[in-house]
Amino acid sequence: MTMNLTQKIIAAHLVSGEMTQGAEIGLRIDQTLTQDATGTMAYLQFEAMGVDRVRTDLSVSYVDHNTLQMGFRNPDDHRFLRTVAQKYGIVYSPAGTGICHQLHLENFAVPGSTLVGSDSHTPTAGGIGALAMGAGGLSVALAMAGEPYFITMPRVVKVRLEGRLKGWATAKDVILHLLGLLTVKGGVGKVFEYAGPGVETLSVPERATITNMGAELGATTSVFPSDERTRDFLKAMGRADVWKPLAADDGAQYDEEVVIDLSALQPLAAQPHMPDRVVPVASLDGLKVDQVAIGSCTNSSYADLKGAVSLLAGNRVCAGTDTLVSPGSKQVLKMLAREGLVEPLLDSGARLLECSCGPCIGMGGSPVSGGVSARTFNRNFEGRSGTKDGQVYLVSPLTAAMAALRGCFTDPATWGEAPAVADLPAEVPSIADLFAYPPQDGAGTEVVYGPNIVALERFEPLPEQLQAGVLIRLGDDITTDHIMPAGAEITSLRSNVPAIARHVFGRVDEDFVTRADALENGVIVAGENYGQGSSREHAALAPRHLGVRAVIAKSLARIHRANLVNFGILPLILEDKADYAQLEQGCTVTLDTTLLAPGAVVQVTVDGGAAVAVRNDLTAKELDIIRAGGLLNYVRLSKTA
Ligand code: F3S
């Protein structure tokens, strides 16, 4: 049977399920990565599983998001990440070494491997031929413990590249073109697999720019073949030994096909505030640009920065255009330094920032009020820049550099001759010594938590006779933001569940936590679509900490329902929606949980009297997880069984 590349990698890693589209499949995971903002919780969850060492081929913990270390919380997080990595066999990349995806591509990604990362731009490694997917912290923790990663068998879209980029068009413009074509919802449930004669015209970092921003399509991931260009890249990185050729079979089948003629592309820009609001840069001619930011995991490679510096060198950036440059890694920065490109960059008036996410995650570098910022990043959502009314345009490094020099967007027809895409230098300096590699046996390492890092508690199994008080009765469309509010102050407590739990429903009902504290077990009653919004794990984890054992709702949002199961909270649906009226705040419900079975309707007794019928849509495995007190307990039990 002929297979496309996606199917080949899946087939080589399949541990459960059938490779039929829409079916749930379990994949063996070769590598994991985390970044600091999501990593602390992922490692707390990993620790709670009781596994003594990671069971992947490689796991890497990067510190790239919160590198500013203002106050004790971030440096404490970093120390925890460093020590937990030593103990459990994880490579640690300290703050300032670079951005996780750029570093992973250069130093660790392997063609044909599977990678799960607790960051949505993990698909960057698809540029080297890895099947790389972004996931929640608990999924990454499970993968580190050797558990499969479950996805729905995706539709595979062939993106046939024809021709060759010319003029000022770059890899960024390829993915912006695709975003304009398919929109931010166009990739849901799909893998974008690149093929065709245009593939060999693109270097690995160019391919990685394209797969990185496949995340903005909503795709499961994106992947390029592994070919001679891949071998050249790995050789330059001193990793030729991990190369192997990988491509779809001749005549392989795809679910959809898109054709892009690279030679027809022109410089593009995604307008505020969506990555799919794509227009030609020429159409923005004359729009004043207040800030330029070059970097991020999308466009911070050596070739990206060399292209930008080649334009800036010998010139001055416009006085009114604050220009920031963040190299993707110290390796990139060292290459620029060796070639004498740092000095001309500094002399142009641009500011050289640390090798980290920086302005992309709002860690400094916010634009002026109402200001236009031309960024080489991947997201331009309202407020993400740190300036609420900032107007962020997503562009290529060449377009950004031209905007810095001219102080406004201009028509590329006036830019003269474009610089050639730089090849990697013959000798690429190594930064391998900057990573902290774990000892063979980390058992003796003490994990240092600091006051902001609190080990996850072990939740009790579900009691056979559940008696619980209704803590709150909510209306329809309650979001995860209502349950667990965000904001810098609250988010900085993400590694401290007891502290963050004090904020549950804080913006809806100030007394909720006090009521929960007074009872051993609690129940939340809600209307339709409870838990809609984000995949925020803390919206289930923090209520569970407060003793919430069940949610009884008219209906539940899909991802939140899954998170409830993961943390041992029973998601129950009212059989008759009119019974909602009986479940008032303050009443006590009792449930014989031994009667629960997948899909079964059971009776909940209210204040020892009237009965309310509830059903569940749980699988047998999900019920076992809840009975065990959550997924962490379930995994721990299955490992000792
Ligand atoms: Fe960092 Fe921004 Fe990428 S926060 S990982 S550079 S999307």
Boltz pocket constraint, residues with backbone or C-beta under 6 A from the ligand:
constraints:
  - pocket:
      binder: B
      contacts: [[A, 64], [A, 65], [A, 99], [A, 100], [A, 101], [A, 119], [A, 121], [A, 296], [A, 297], [A, 298], [A, 356], [A, 357], [A, 360], [A, 361], [A, 378]]
      max_distance: 6.0
